[in-house]
Structures are given as structure tokens and as C-alpha cells.
């Protein structure tokens, strides 16, 4: 592939024409026209992975309308795309797919990193186990649009900057087809922070000297006194009292303890929080779902807590008919982190349990598909465990 996406043959023809009087000007003019046309007809590949994608969509919709800049035909295929806007957080599991998409785009192709996540990992730079610290660690980025999120106007400005860049491309200012990057990982934030501290110290010293000089030059100067504005008083808003929905906690507990006398309850909770022995775990959940009176028929969530010496499995249930809810927690040993699945009672538990397995390493006996759900197969360890450490991926917050 030649410069600006031209084929080798085109380049050879251009090199021949160059030799004739006026040839260079003619080839340059054609190149300018081609670059101008390309700059004003960018076709983006949709790549919105988090909140920034909302702003990107806004940039494409009627109010901002990026079609005014020739950015059209946003599609979910790399086939005819020549622009990819990285709008959102890029996680490790998605990294390979992003590289594949970029490789599948025909050259010449361009990348805009929109928002601090796509630029550097953003708010997930520190203490995050799965976020790539910037799209340019995977593919070459042409324009960076800072912000969290940047507004659509900022993206439009980024597009205009890219257009300027494309318009200057040609054989005499060649565009290089970006190689997939293999930049070794460095903690750029910490370095920038150190540089920043030095800069601030220098600024302070300069300011101190300037103040001193000002006092010498203006010995009678008296600064205006700051007057504190009176604080406006607002009437306190009374908290709204909400009627409890469905069966009261007390009645719920009585009915449960009739069947399962060993179940205890955490004191002073607005919501019923039951502690369930291991041997009652699945029986109790079955009972809560199938009992007509209780009717706890919806699994809101199944998650876990690492208490360092043991895990708790937490199950949150709701009655869609009456509105009452409850939590139940069951202890799982650290040495043998295994418990029965409840995916045969609530189908929705299947993914929740895979998530708990992925992040805590707790296995669910008789689960139909016990494998990771978020992270790559070869991810080392379970990142939500308190003892998880991975200096390759996780940069500890230095403050
Ligand atoms: S930069 Fe901010 S707004 Fe954009 S994806 Fe990241 S967290 Fe969301």
C-alpha cells in the first residue's frame, strides 16, 4: 500500500509524471484533491463502549449532526469504514476484538480517542484490573479528545482537526499505515504528577518573588477586604415517609422461622437480612419462591463479599406481586469455596453465579456452565478477592 492509501502502481505513474515539466504540480494537485475528498467523507465504524458513546451519538444526531462535516454512514461493520471513534472504556477482554476490527478496516484509516477512558483508562487508571490504560496501547491514535465525557462539540472539533491532518497528507508528507502498537506499560500518571509538583513549586517561588517586589514598589498598597456574603437559609425539607410494601419484616420472619427455625436475622435492618446455614440455603430459596403467601418470585441479585476469613453469598429477592423484599446471606469457607447452585430455581442466577465465580472464585455445584463471564480465560486469579494482586495490570493509587 502506498502513501495516502494509493497503490504501488499509482505511485509509479505519479513518479513518471513528476519528471515532466509541471508534473510535480499536477501530481500534487491531484493528491490534494484526493486528500480533500477523503477528509470530507469520513465513514465511522461504531465503537461506543461506555458513557462517552452517548455524547458520540449526540454528535451524530440532529442537533450537532456530524454529517455536516461529511461524517456519515456510521455502521457496525469495518468493511467500508475509515474512522473509528473509541468512545468509552476499553477493557482487556475487548482488546483483541478492537485490534481485529482495526485490522479489518481498509486503509487509509484513522482513530479518534474520545474521552479520558479511551485516552488513558480515565477514572479506571488506578486500582482497576481489567481496563486498558488507553486505546493507543493497542492501535495508533490520530486525535485525542479529552474530557469525561467530552461534549459533542469537542468531538466535532476533534473531527475537524483530523480533517486538517488528512488534507495535509500526500507523497511529500506521507501517511504511514499504523502498526499495531506494543508500547511497554509505563505509569504515565505518576510521572505527570511528579512533573506537575515541580512546576507548581516553581510557580510558587515566582509568585512569592513577584509579591515581594510588588510590596517594595507599592509600600502604601492596602488590599480590599473580602466581605462574606450572608448565607441564605432554606427551610428544611421533611423526609417523605413511605408506606412499607407487602408483608412486614416481622410477619415474614415468623413465617420463615416456622419452617426453618435455625435461621437468624441481623438486628436493626430496614430490610430483612437473614443468615442462612449452608444446609438450608437452596431449600429456603425454593420455599421463598414457591410459597404462595410469601411469593418472592424475582431474584434481584446474587453477589458475594470477601470478609478475609470467609465469603458471604448474598441473595436479594423481591415479591413482584406485593413488593416486599429480603436479603439472605450464606457463609462459604475460604479453603473450599463451593456452594450449591440456585440456577435450577431462578434461571437468572446462572449469569450472577458465573460473575461471582469469575470475580471471587466461588464455585457453584451443579451449575450448568461454570466458567468465566467477564474476564479472559487466562486471567490470573479472581480480582475481587481481598488477596488479589497483579502489578502487571493494577496500578495502586499513590495517594
Ligand atoms: S471518559 Fe468518562 S464519560 Fe467517557 S467513558 Fe470514561 S467514565 Fe464514561
Boltz pocket constraint, residues with backbone or C-beta under 6 A from the ligand:
constraints:
  - pocket:
      binder: B
      contacts: [[A, 50], [A, 51], [A, 52], [A, 53], [A, 87], [A, 88], [A, 89], [A, 114], [A, 115], [A, 116], [A, 117], [A, 118], [A, 122], [A, 123], [A, 147], [A, 148], [A, 149], [A, 150]]
      max_distance: 6.0
